[in-house]
C-alpha cells in the first residue's frame, strides 16, 4: 500500500473520530436563537427568516429523512456533516499551502491542524446546531475558494476561475452578507490572472455566478404552495422577494458607545484565545515565514482576516449579543489555522535534534489535548434541552382559542418548531408584535383572528385595537419578560402567568402554581450567555410574581417566590432580588434573614447606599453600634440623600 493510500485511510479515520465526537456533543433538539426555526424550515421545506437560506434549507431536508432522533437533531447532524466536509477541504488547502511555502508536505502537521480547527471553540460550537450549519456551509465555500485561489497562484487555469465564480454564487445563496465583504479578495485573484482572461471569460464568470444564485428561485416557487411554512413575508412577488433577500426588515441602527467598542474588541481577542489557547503562539513564526516566502499569498490571507475582522467589529453589536460576533469571525479564525500550520512547519524545520523534535511533537500533543478538553466542556450539549423545554413551558397552559403575542427569539423560535413540526399549537393563534409593522403581518393577523388593521397606524395603537376586538372571546397572553406594555393596552393590565403575562381587566392575580409544573432541566449547568439570558426569563418572571405578593402584603409567599428565583443562577440583577427579599423579610419581622440578604446585596453591588442604610438600622436595633456606624458611613460615601440624618446617628454613637 502506497503512502497516498495510507494517508487517505488515516484522514478517513481521523474524520470519523471527529464526526463521532460532534454527534456525541450535539443538541438532542435545538439550541437557543434561530436553530428551532431553521430546523422547522428544513423539515417542512419552508421559508425561514431573511435572507431565508434556500440552499441550506434544501440540502438539510435530505438529513431530515434519517429515521433516527428528532427532526431538529437530524438537522444538527447535517451541520456536523458539513463541518467534516470543511475539514476534508482544509486538509488539501494545508497540503497546497505547505508546497507553496516549503516545497514539501508533512502529513503529521496537516492532520494536527485538522484537529486544531475541529476542536476550536467556535467551529465546534457552530458545527453541532442547525443555525450554525449555515455559517459552516459558508466556511466550506470559503475553503473551496481558497483552494482554487492557491491553484490559480501556482498554475493558472481558466477552469479554476470558472469554478470559483460558481462557488461564490452558491455562497450568496446561503448567507450573502458574510460573503459579500470578501469580494475584493477574490477580485484580487482575477486581477493576478491579468491578460490571461479574455472578454468572453468575463461573461462566463458572470453567468456561472448567476447560476450559483439560482437557488433563490426556490423562494417564490415554495411561496406559491398553500400551507407552506413561511415565517415572515411571502416572497411570491418582486417586492417581497427583494425584501426577503436583502433583509429589509432588519433596519434598526445601533449607536455604539466607546464601551460597546471596547467590549467588542475584548470579545474578538477572547474568541481566538478560547479557540486555540497556547497553540495560537505558533501564529508568530507562521506570519514571519508566510510573509517571507510568498508576499502575494500572504497578502491574500491577511486580506481575508483583516476584511472579515474589520467588518464584524464595525457591526456595533450590543454587549448582551456579543456571541453573535463569534459566528461571523469564523473566516478570520480559519485563516489563523492556516498561519498556525505554517508556524508548525517552520518551527519543525529549524529544530535539528531528533530529541528536540520528539519533544516538540509531545508538547504539541499535550496542547491539543488541553484544547480538546476545555472546548469539550464548553460545547458538550447532549443534555441541553433549555430552549425546547422553554417552548413547551410557554404553551403548557395555553389552549384553543387562546391568542399569544410575543417578541424575541427565545419566545418565538421554539414555538415555530412546536407548531409546524410537532403540531402542538393547533387552535392557538400566535404572532410577533414585530410583524404588526408590515402588511404581511397584518394579513396573517386577519387570517388568524379576523381583525383588520391599518399598517399606517403605529404598533401601540394596533395592539390596543387587537385587545379591544378579541378580549371578550379569547384569553390573550403576552411574553412576560421584560416587556412592559401596560400603557399600550388602555384599561387592561398584564398579570404574571408563569413566564407569560395574561391580559386582564381587573386587579386579580393568578396562581403561581404554573411555576411548579415547568421543566427546569439544565438550569444549573449554564455554559454561555445565551443560556443565561434564557434562564433569566424564569427568574425575572418569578421576581415579578414575588413583587405582586409584596403589593398584596403576602410576605411569606413573596419570600418563597424570591427564593425560587434565586435558585436559578442566571439573573443579571441578582442584587435586586436579594434587596427585594430583604424587604419581604422586613415586613415579615425577620431581621436576621433581612440582614443576611442586605449583606449579599453589598457584596454584589457595593455602591448601593440603601443596603447600607437598612443594614445599619438593623445593627442599631440589635445594639451593635460599631457595625451600625460603619454601615451609615458607607451609605454616606455612596451618596445617600439622607446624609445629614445618618451623620446625626453617627454623632450619637460616639
N, C-alpha and C positions, 0 to 999 in steps of 0.2 A: 504494500500500500504506500503510495507516494505521500510527500509532505502536504500537498494540497488537499488530498482526501482526508488525511488526519486532521488538518486544520478545520475543515468543514465539519467533521464529526465533533471536534472539541467545541466549535461555535454552537452547533445544534444542542449539545448537552448543556452548555452554559445558558443558552436562551430558554431551554426547558426548565432549568433551575429557577431562573428569574421569573418566568411566567407562572410557575407554581407558587412562588412567594407572593407575587401580585394577587393571584386568585385567593390565596390564603388570607391576605390582608384587606381585600376589597369589602365594600359595604354589602351587607345582605340585602338591603333595599336601596336607599339613596342617601346622599349627603344633603346638608343644608343648601340653600341657594336654588340654582336653576336645575339641578340634576333630576328631581322628580318630573318636571315639565319636559325636559329633554328625553327622558326615558318614555314618557307617555307619548311624545311625538313620534319616536321611533317605533313604538309598539303599534300605534294606530296609523302610522304614516300621516301624521297630522302636520300642522304648520305652527311652529313654536315662535317665541318672541323674535323680533327683528335682530339680525338680518335673516333669521329663520333657518340657516344652516342646512340647506336642502341636500347637499352632498352627504353630510354626516347622517342625516335622518334616513336617507335611502340605504346607505351602507349598513347602519346599525340595525335596520329592520331584519337583515339576514340573521343576526345573532339572537334576535328575539324569538326565533323559531327553535332555538335549542330547548329540548324538553327537560330542563332542569332549572330549579330556582325560580325566583320571582322574575317577572319581565324586567324590573329595574336591575336586578342582579345580572341578567343576561346582557344588558347594555353596558354595565360596568365591565363585564368580561370582554366586550368589544373594545373598550378603552385599553384594557390590558393587552389585547392582541395588537392594537395599533402601536403601543409602546414597544413591543418586541420587534415589530417591523422597523420602527425607528432605529432600534439598536442594530439590526442587521445592516441597514444602510450606513449607519455610523461606523461600523466595523470597516467597511470599504472606503469610507471617507478618510478614516485614520490611516489605512494602508496606503492610499494615494498620497496622503499628506506626508507620510514618512519617506516616500520615494522622492517627493519634491524637495524636502529639506535635507534628507540624509542619504538618499540614493540607495537605501536598503529598507528592509522590513523586519521588525522584531515582534512576532505574533504575541509574545508574552505580555508586552506593554499594551498592545491593542486590546487584548482580552481584559487586561486590568482596567483600562479606560472605560470599557463597556460596563464593567461592574461599578465604576465610579459614577457614571451617568445614571445607570439603572437605580442605584441606591442613594442618589442625591435627593434631598428632601422634596423639592417642588416637583421634579419629574415623577418621582414615585407617587407623590400626593395626587397629582392630576391623572395618573395612569390607572387609578383604581375607582374612578367615579365617572358617571355619564357625562356631565358637563366638561370635566377635564379632558375627555377624549377629543373634544373639539380643538383644544389647544395642542394636544398631542398630534392630531392629524395635521395641523398646520406645521408643526415641527417636522413631521415626516416630509411634507412638501419642501420645507426649508433645507432639510438634509439632502434631499434629492437634487435640489438646485445647487447646493454647494458642491456636490459630487460632480455634477455636469460642468460647473464653472472650473473646477480643478482640471477636468479633461480639456476644456477649452484653452486654459492657460498652458497646458503641457503640449497638446497636439490638437490644434483647432480642426473641427469638422462641423459643417453646417448642421448636421443632424442633431448635434448636441444643443444648438440654439433652438432648433425646432422643438425638441423635447422640453427644453426649459420654458419655452413660450406656452406650451400646452399645460405643463405642471403649474406654472404661475397663474394661469387662468383657473385651473382647478382650485388652487388655494383661495382665490377670490370667491369661489362658490361655496367655500367653507366658512371662513371668517376673514373677510377682506380688510377690516380696519387694522388688524395686526400684521397684514402683509403689504398693504399699500405703502407703508412708510419705508419699506425696503426696496422700492422701485429704483432709486438711484444706484443702489448696489448692483443690481442686475443689468441696468443700462451701462454700467461700467464694463461688464463682460462683453456687451455688444460693441462698445467703443474700442476695446482691446482687439477685437477682430478686425477693425479698420476696413481696408479696401477689399477684404475677402468677402464682404457682404454686398450682394447686388440688389438693385431696386425690387426685383420680384421676390427676393428673400424677405424683405420687409413686409410685403403684403402677406406672405405665408405666415410670418410671425404673428401678425395681427389676426389672421383667420384661425390659427391654432389657439391663440389666447381666447378668442370668442368661443371656440369650440369647448374649451375648458369651462367657460362661464355658462355654457348652455344648461347646466344643472338647474339654473334658476327657472327654467321653463316648467319645472315640476310645480312651482308655487301656484300659478294661475290654473294649471290643469287640476291640481288637487282641490283648489278653492271652489271649482265648479261642482264638486261632488257634494250632494246633500248629506248632511250628517257628519261631514269630516270635522275632526277636531281642529279648531283654529283658535289660538289664544287671543290674538288681537285683531288687527284689521284683516278683512277678507281680500286678498290680492287678486281679485278677478277683473280689475280694471287698471288702467295705466297709473292713475293717481295713487291708489292703494298699493300697487305693485312697487312703485318707486318709494312710497312712504315706508314700506316694509324693508326693502333692500338697503336704503340709505339711513335707516334708523331715525327717521324724523321725529319720532315720539320722544326721543331722549334729547331734549333741547335745553335741559337745565344747565346753568353755568354755576361754577363754584368759585367763590372769591377766596383764594388761598391766602392764608396768613403766613408770616415767617415761620411760625411754629409748625404749620402744616408741611411746609417745605422741609424743615428740619426732620420731622417725623418720617417723611418720605425718603429722605436720604439715609436715615438710620435703618429703615426697612430694606432699602437697596443693599446696604452693606451687610445687614443681618442675613439676607437671603443667601448670599454667596458664602458667608461664614457657616451658616447652618447646613448648607448643602455639601460643602467639601471639607470643612474644618481644616486640619493641618495640611491636607493634600493640596490646598489652594496655594501653598507656598511654592509649589512647582510652577506656578504661573510666571514667576520672576525669571528663571532660566529659560522658560518657554518663550516669553516675549523677546528676550535677548536673541535667541537662536533663530526664531521666525523672522525677525527684522533683519538679522544679519544675512540669512541665506536667500531670502526672496522678498524684496520690498513690495512688489506688486501684490503677491498673495497676502502679505502682512497687512497692506492697506485694505484689501478686500475683507479680511476677517475683522480688523479694527473698525471698519465702516459699519458692519452689521452690529457689532457690540455698541458702538457709540450712538448710532441712529436709534436703535431699539431702546437703549437706556435713556437717552435724552427725551424721546417721545413719551416714554412712560413717566418720567419724572416731571414732565410738563403737564401731565394729565390732572394734577391738583386733586389727588384723592384724599377725602377726609380721613381722620385718624382711625375711626371705627371700621373703615373698609380697606385698610392698607394691605390686607392679604390679597386683594384683587391685583395689586401691583405685581405680586409674585408670578401670577399666571402669565402676564404679558412680558415678563422678563425672561421667559424660557429660551427665546433665541439667543439672548446675551449669555445665559447660563450654558447653552450648548457650545458657544464659541469658547468659553472658558475651558470646557473639557478638551477641545482640540488643542488649545495652548498648553494645558497641563500635560497632555500626551507628548507634545514636542519637548516639554521640560523633562519628562521621564527619559526620553531618548537621549537628550543632551547630557544629563547627569550621568547616565549609564556609560556614555561614550568617554567622559573624562575620568571615570574611575578605572584604573588599570588593574588593581589587585583583584584576584578571584575571590578572596575572602571578603574584601570590601564590597564587591558586587553582591555576594551572597547576603551580607549584612543589609545592603541597600534593599534587596528584594524582601528580606524578612521584615524590615521596618515598614515598607510599603504595605505588606500584608496585614500587619497589625493596625495600621492606619485605616485600611479598607474595612477591616472587621469592626473597628471603632465606629466608622461612619455608618456601616450597616446597622449596628445595634442601636445607636442613638436614633436613627431615622426610622427604624422598625418600630420603636416605641412610639414615636410621633405619628406614624402613619397606619398603625395596626387598627383597622376599623371593622373587623369581622363581627364585633358585638355592638356596633354603633347603630341603634335604632332611633336616635333622638328625633330626627326630622319626621320619620314615619310615625312614631308614637305621637308627636306633636300634632300631626294632621288628624290622626284618629281621636286624640283627645279633644281637638277643636270641634269635631262633629258628633262627639259622644252623646250630647244632649239635644242635638238638632233632629227635627223630624218634619216631614211634609205637613203643611206647605210653608215652613219657615223660610225666611229670607235673610241672607247673610252678606253684609258688605265689609270689605276689608282693604287694607293696603299693606304692602311689604311682602317680600319673598317668603319669609318664614310662614306667613299665613296663607299666601296664595298658592305657592308651588306644590306643596303636598296635597292640597285639595284637588288640583288639576289631575294628579295621578290617581287619587282615590276615586275621582269621578269617572274619568274616561277609561281607566284600566281595571279598577276593582269594582266599579259601579256602585259605590257606597253612598252616592249623593242623590239617588233617584228621588225626585219630587222636591228636593231642597234647592231653591234658587240662590245662586251666589255670584257676586260680581265685585270688581275692584272699584273704589272711588275714582281711581286714575282714569278709568275708561269713560267716565261721565264727561270728560272734556272733548270727546270725539263722537262723530256721527256713528261710527261702527259700535261704540259702546252704548249709545242711546238706542240704537237699533236692537242690540242684544237685550237691553233692559225692557224694551217694548215687547219683544218676543217672550221674555220670561214672565213679565208681570202685567203687561197691557198698559203700563204707564207711559205716556208720550210726553217728552220734554224737548226743550229748545237748546241746541248746542251753544247758542249765543249767551245763554244765561250762565252765571258762574256756578261752580260746583256746589258751593254752600247753598245757594238758592235751590238747585236741583235736589240736593239731599233733603231739604225741608219739604219740598213738594212730594218726593217719594214717600217719606214717612207719613205725611198727611193722607196720601192716597191709599196706603197699604196697611196702616196700623190696625184698623178695625178688624180686618180679616186675617191678618198674618202676624205671627211673632217675628220681630225684627231684631237681628243681632249685629253687632259691630265688633271688630277686633279690639281687644281691651287694652293694649299696651303699645306705646304710651299716649295714644290718641285721645285728645280731649276735644270733642266737638259739641259740647253742650250748647254753645251759642248758635250752632248751625241748625239745631233741631227745634227751635221755638220753645213750646211749653213742655216738650218731652225731655227726659233725663236719661243718662246712661247709668245703669246699675251693674255692679260687678257680678258676673255669672261665670265663675271659673276664670279661664283665660280669655273669655269674651266679655262683652257688656251687652245687656239687654235693654232695648229702648222701652222706657216706662213712662206713664203719665202720672204716677203718684210717687210718694216718698217711701214706699216699702222697699225692703232689702231682701235679696234672695238667699236661699240656704247655701252655706259653704260646703255642703256635702259633695258637691261636684268635684272639689279638690281631692276628695278621698277615693274617687273611682278612677282617677287618672293613672296612667302608666308613667313611672319615673325612671325607667331603665336607663342606666348610664349617666345619670345626672351627677354622680360623684366622680366621674372619670372624664373630665372635660379637657381636650387636648389643644384646642385652638380658640381664637377669639369668636369665630362663627358659632361654635358650640356654646361658648359662654354667653353670647348675646341671646341665643335661643333659650338657654336655661333661665336667663334673666327675665324672660316673659312670665315664667311661673312665679318667681319670687316677687316681681313687681305687682302682679295681679293679687297675690296673697297680701302684700303690703297695703294695697288699695282697699282690699276687703277688711283688713285689720283697722284701717282708718275709718271705715264705715262703722265698725264696732265702737271705736272711740267716740264717734259723734253721738251714738245712741247709749253711751255710758255702760256698755257691756265689756267691762275691762278684762275679765278673765278670758272671755272669748277672743278679745284683741290680743292678749298675751299669747294664747295658743297659736293664733294665726301668724303673729310675728316670728315666733319660734319655728314654725313650719317654713317660713320664708328663709330664715337663717340656715336651715338645714340644706339649702341648695347653694353651693359655694360658687356663685357666679354673678352676684349682683354688683354692679359698678358703684352704687351709692350705699355700700354696706353700713357706713356710719349713720346714715339716715334711719335705717331700720333699727339700729341699736338705740338711737336717740328717741325715736317714737316708742320703742319698747320701754324705755326708761319712763316716759310719760305715762304709759299704761300702768307700770308698777307704782308710780307715784299716786295715781288715783286709786290704785288697789291697796294703798297703805302698806307697801313693801319696800322700805328704804334700802334694805340690804341689796336686793336684786336691782333696784333702781341705780344704786351707786356702781354696781358691777357693770351695768350697761353703759353708764357715763364714762367709766374708765376705758371701756372698749372704744367709745367714740373718740376719746382723747388720743388713744394710740393711733387710730386711723386718720383723724382729722385734728391735728394738734392746734390749729389756729381757730377752732370753733369756740367762741367765748361762752356761749350758752351752756355748754357741757361743764366748763369750769365753774360758772355761777351756780348751777344746780348741784354739782358735787360739793362745792364749798358750803352751800346751805345745809346739805345732809351732814357734813362733818361738824358744822356749827351745832346742829340739833343733837348730834351724838357727843357734843362737848369735846371733840378732838380739834382744839382750836389752832394748833400749829398747822395741821393739814388744811383746815378751813382758810387760814390766812394765805397759805401757799396757792390754793386754788383761786382765791379772789385776786391775788397779784397776777397770776397768769391771765385771768379774764381781762384785767385792765390792759395788760400788754397786747392782748389780741384785739383791742379796740372796742371793748364793751361800752355801749351807750350809757351804762349805769355806773360809770367810773366813780362819780362823786359818792354815791351811796356805798359802793364797795370800799372806797378809801375810808369812809366813816367806820365801817365794820372792822377794817384792818386796824384803825386807830384804837378802837375799843378793845382789840385783842392784845394790845401791847401792855 
